Amino acid sequence: MPLIGCIADDFTGGTDLANNLVKSGFRTRQVIGVPDSDSSNEPVDAVVVALKSRSIPAADAVSQSLAALEWLRRQGCEKFYFKYCSTFDSTPEGNIGPVAEALMAALGVDGTLFCPAFPATGRTVYQGHLFVGDRLLNDSGMERHPLNPMRDADLVRWLGQQTQAATGLVDHACLSRGEVATRERIDQLIAEGRPLIVTDTLDDAQLTTLARASAHLPLVTGGSGLALGLGALYQPAVSDPGQLPPAQGSAVILAGSASRRTREQIEHASTRLPTYTLDPQRLADAFDATLEAVMAWATPQLGETPLLIHSDTRPEAVEAAQAQLGVEAAGALIERALATLAERLLAQGVRQWIVAGGETSGAIVQALGIAALRIGPEIAPGVPWTHAATTEGDIHLALKSGNFGAPEMFTSAWEIIR
């Protein structure tokens, strides 16, 4: 019976969290969407339900998250974890705040933490302000995100725009005094009527402090970093992700993210691998013909060398597509194109995949008909290899959040599974 039930607002976030839970010693299972039936008899300590709810209307995100919560409660989970991006991807309307408040109400809890920090990937919070490396969030490139532009690094203020209840802060000075002082501050804020508590976090040790200090809270929220502290709290039997079956078949990278790090990865890989750049405006004018052209280019080259297919990530190209098609329509068009290509490439024998971008990953996982993922070895912090069954056979899959991974990841990751 699982102890921890997790709800992730996108598929890359789900594998990110599952990866850190495994590293913390939890036997972890990830499912895609809310299953139609109860879980298998496989012994696990944690279950992650991965949704595609980050950028949909807030009411729909709440509905899906509550359905996931109800399913997790039926599995016997005792502690719950709402996982969102370590860059707090959201808008002034949601979806982080509305989902968290709905989960609190359903569980009948008085307060919860908001801990997006993941220091291993450069995401830290100081005085309530989120940093990406040495840059404030709103100066990190995230201010130009096509769906969830993050223009304010003050998480207390940003969260306050999304919620009905008041927000509070556990700051660095409090954390430095340790677990007892931190728990007292959490309880004080809840008693004062500020139940939505943003937490400073500068390093992994503070993640452990927060995990211990919030042990009495049935619900916590955050990025995947907080999961690294839960192992010290629960001390589960050490979990070995084990070796996945050897990878077979052809390899393809599908990148729909326009993040700064993904652009670096595309730039590195495009000088070493066969590469095709998707033009959103051409897709809008001739969708079927464009995909036929991609397949005609890709099919004869499938083999040992991975192929890279990516959306045009140049800022001027992204802006032009958004101006012509609209922000949401431009993003949805790329998702649909890459998901359709994934189906066709699977039928051509592609069995090894790297997918870049949360929305892109969600579309492709659904297109491939994947119901669950087995977590394997880590490629980079927050990015594991996974193994899944499809109607065409077993595949190896790495779902990468846009800003995760080293610049050479698209060329170096394959040796881990071969």
TABEL-V509033 format. One record per residue. N is the residue number from 1. RES is the residue in one letter. PSI is psi in degrees with one decimal (none if undefined). Layout:
{{N/RES/PSI} {N/RES/PSI}}
This chain:
{{1/M/124.9} {2/P/147.2} {3/L/-42.5} {4/I/128.3} {5/G/125.6} {6/C/142.2} {7/I/117.1} {8/A/140.7} {9/D/0.1} {10/D/171.9} {11/F/-37.5} {12/T/-37.2} {13/G/-34.3} {14/G/-45.3} {15/T/-33.4} {16/D/-50.0} {17/L/-45.1} {18/A/-39.1} {19/N/-46.6} {20/N/-31.9} {21/L/-42.8} {22/V/-44.2} {23/K/-28.3} {24/S/-0.7} {25/G/2.8} {26/F/131.1} {27/R/118.8} {28/T/138.6} {29/R/135.6} {30/Q/129.9} {31/V/151.7} {32/I/110.2} {33/G/176.2} {34/V/118.7} {35/P/153.3} {36/D/-23.6} {37/S/174.6} {38/D/167.2} {39/S/164.2} {40/S/174.7} {41/N/4.6} {42/E/126.2} {43/P/121.1} {44/V/157.9} {45/D/-23.1} {46/A/145.2} {47/V/132.4} {48/V/120.0} {49/V/114.5} {50/A/120.1} {51/L/171.4} {52/K/67.7} {53/S/6.3} {54/R/-41.7} {55/S/15.4} {56/I/170.0} {57/P/143.7} {58/A/-39.8} {59/A/-38.1} {60/D/-39.3} {61/A/-40.8} {62/V/-46.3} {63/S/-46.5} {64/Q/-40.5} {65/S/-37.8} {66/L/-36.0} {67/A/-40.5} {68/A/-42.1} {69/L/-44.8} {70/E/-41.5} {71/W/-42.2} {72/L/-37.0} {73/R/-36.6} {74/R/-25.0} {75/Q/-8.9} {76/G/13.0} {77/C/145.2} {78/E/-27.9} {79/K/142.5} {80/F/147.3} {81/Y/115.5} {82/F/115.7} {83/K/128.1} {84/Y/-176.4} {85/C/148.2} {86/S/-8.6} {87/T/17.7} {88/F/35.9} {89/D/116.5} {90/S/179.7} {91/T/172.0} {92/P/-18.3} {93/E/-16.7} {94/G/-169.3} {95/N/-1.6} {96/I/-51.8} {97/G/-52.2} {98/P/-40.3} {99/V/-45.0} {100/A/-43.9} {101/E/-37.8} {102/A/-40.8} {103/L/-40.9} {104/M/-45.8} {105/A/-42.3} {106/A/-34.2} {107/L/-10.4} {108/G/37.9} {109/V/154.1} {110/D/-17.5} {111/G/165.8} {112/T/165.3} {113/L/151.6} {114/F/103.5} {115/C/81.6} {116/P/-11.9} {117/A/143.8} {118/F/82.0} {119/P/-32.9} {120/A/-22.6} {121/T/12.8} {122/G/9.3} {123/R/111.7} {124/T/160.4} {125/V/129.4} {126/Y/127.2} {127/Q/38.6} {128/G/1.8} {129/H/130.8} {130/L/129.8} {131/F/145.1} {132/V/105.1} {133/G/-126.1} {134/D/14.9} {135/R/140.7} {136/L/149.0} {137/L/-43.5} {138/N/2.9} {139/D/23.6} {140/S/-2.4} {141/G/-22.6} {142/M/-17.3} {143/E/-13.4} {144/R/13.8} {145/H/131.4} {146/P/-26.6} {147/L/-39.7} {148/N/69.3} {149/P/125.2} {150/M/98.9} {151/R/7.1} {152/D/120.9} {153/A/-11.0} {154/D/100.0} {155/L/-31.3} {156/V/-44.5} {157/R/-43.7} {158/W/-46.6} {159/L/-37.6} {160/G/-26.5} {161/Q/-20.5} {162/Q/-11.7} {163/T/161.5} {164/Q/-40.0} {165/A/165.1} {166/A/156.0} {167/T/157.8} {168/G/180.0} {169/L/132.1} {170/V/109.7} {171/D/175.1} {172/H/-39.8} {173/A/-40.8} {174/C/-46.2} {175/L/-36.4} {176/S/-16.9} {177/R/-4.6} {178/G/-175.9} {179/E/-45.0} {180/V/-46.6} {181/A/-36.6} {182/T/-42.3} {183/R/-40.0} {184/E/-39.3} {185/R/-41.0} {186/I/-48.9} {187/D/-36.7} {188/Q/-45.5} {189/L/-40.7} {190/I/-43.5} {191/A/-30.7} {192/E/-0.7} {193/G/26.3} {194/R/75.2} {195/P/-10.9} {196/L/101.3} {197/I/108.3} {198/V/142.1} {199/T/132.1} {200/D/150.8} {201/T/123.0} {202/L/-19.6} {203/D/173.5} {204/D/-31.6} {205/A/-36.7} {206/Q/-27.0} {207/L/-41.2} {208/T/-42.5} {209/T/-45.7} {210/L/-41.4} {211/A/-44.2} {212/R/-41.4} {213/A/-23.4} {214/S/17.1} {215/A/-28.3} {216/H/-5.8} {217/L/124.8} {218/P/-22.3} {219/L/132.6} {220/V/158.4} {221/T/154.3} {222/G/-173.2} {223/G/-166.4} {224/S/-13.5} {225/G/-39.0} {226/L/-26.9} {227/A/-26.6} {228/L/-22.4} {229/G/-17.9} {230/L/-27.6} {231/G/-38.7} {232/A/-27.4} {233/L/-47.0} {234/Y/-21.6} {235/Q/58.1} {236/P/165.9} {237/A/135.4} {238/V/128.7} {239/S/131.6} {240/D/116.4} {241/P/-20.2} {242/G/175.1} {243/Q/129.2} {244/L/159.8} {245/P/150.3} {246/P/139.8} {247/A/142.9} {248/Q/167.8} {249/G/179.5} {250/S/165.5} {251/A/138.9} {252/V/142.6} {253/I/126.9} {254/L/116.6} {255/A/117.6} {256/G/-1.4} {257/S/143.9} {258/A/19.2} {259/S/160.9} {260/R/-44.8} {261/R/-40.7} {262/T/-37.1} {263/R/-39.9} {264/E/-40.7} {265/Q/-39.2} {266/I/-44.6} {267/E/-42.9} {268/H/-47.4} {269/A/-31.9} {270/S/-18.3} {271/T/-4.4} {272/R/-20.8} {273/L/152.1} {274/P/131.0} {275/T/137.5} {276/Y/128.1} {277/T/123.5} {278/L/128.7} {279/D/113.0} {280/P/-37.0} {281/Q/-36.8} {282/R/-39.2} {283/L/-41.5} {284/A/-36.3} {285/D/-34.8} {286/A/73.0} {287/F/-55.6} {288/D/-43.1} {289/A/-36.7} {290/T/-43.2} {291/L/-35.5} {292/E/-37.5} {293/A/-39.2} {294/V/-45.3} {295/M/-36.7} {296/A/-33.8} {297/W/-42.7} {298/A/-43.9} {299/T/-47.1} {300/P/-15.2} {301/Q/-4.9} {302/L/131.6} {303/G/-141.0} {304/E/-32.8} {305/T/125.0} {306/P/148.6} {307/L/145.4} {308/L/122.7} {309/I/122.3} {310/H/155.7} {311/S/155.2} {312/D/110.9} {313/T/4.4} {314/R/132.6} {315/P/-41.0} {316/E/-32.6} {317/A/-41.1} {318/V/-45.6} {319/E/-39.7} {320/A/-42.3} {321/A/-40.9} {322/Q/-37.5} {323/A/-38.5} {324/Q/-42.8} {325/L/-21.5} {326/G/149.2} {327/V/-52.7} {328/E/-41.0} {329/A/-38.2} {330/A/-45.2} {331/G/-43.2} {332/A/-34.1} {333/L/-44.2} {334/I/-43.6} {335/E/-46.4} {336/R/-40.5} {337/A/-47.0} {338/L/-36.2} {339/A/-40.8} {340/T/-42.2} {341/L/-38.5} {342/A/-43.5} {343/E/-44.3} {344/R/-38.1} {345/L/-34.9} {346/L/-42.9} {347/A/-20.7} {348/Q/7.1} {349/G/9.6} {350/V/126.1} {351/R/-2.0} {352/Q/126.7} {353/W/138.3} {354/I/129.2} {355/V/127.3} {356/A/126.4} {357/G/132.8} {358/G/-49.7} {359/E/-40.7} {360/T/-45.1} {361/S/-42.0} {362/G/-44.7} {363/A/-40.5} {364/I/-42.0} {365/V/-42.5} {366/Q/-39.7} {367/A/-34.0} {368/L/-5.8} {369/G/34.3} {370/I/128.8} {371/A/-27.5} {372/A/157.2} {373/L/136.9} {374/R/126.5} {375/I/129.5} {376/G/-152.0} {377/P/152.7} {378/E/135.1} {379/I/-45.7} {380/A/162.0} {381/P/122.7} {382/G/-0.5} {383/V/100.1} {384/P/158.0} {385/W/144.5} {386/T/167.7} {387/H/136.8} {388/A/157.3} {389/A/136.3} {390/T/173.6} {391/T/-21.9} {392/E/-5.8} {393/G/179.2} {394/D/146.0} {395/I/159.2} {396/H/136.5} {397/L/132.3} {398/A/119.2} {399/L/117.0} {400/K/121.4} {401/S/145.4} {402/G/-41.5} {403/N/7.0} {404/F/156.6} {405/G/153.4} {406/A/160.5} {407/P/-30.2} {408/E/10.8} {409/M/-39.4} {410/F/-21.3} {411/T/-23.8} {412/S/-18.5} {413/A/-23.1} {414/W/-32.3} {415/E/-24.7} {416/I/-32.7} {417/I/2.2} {418/R/none}}
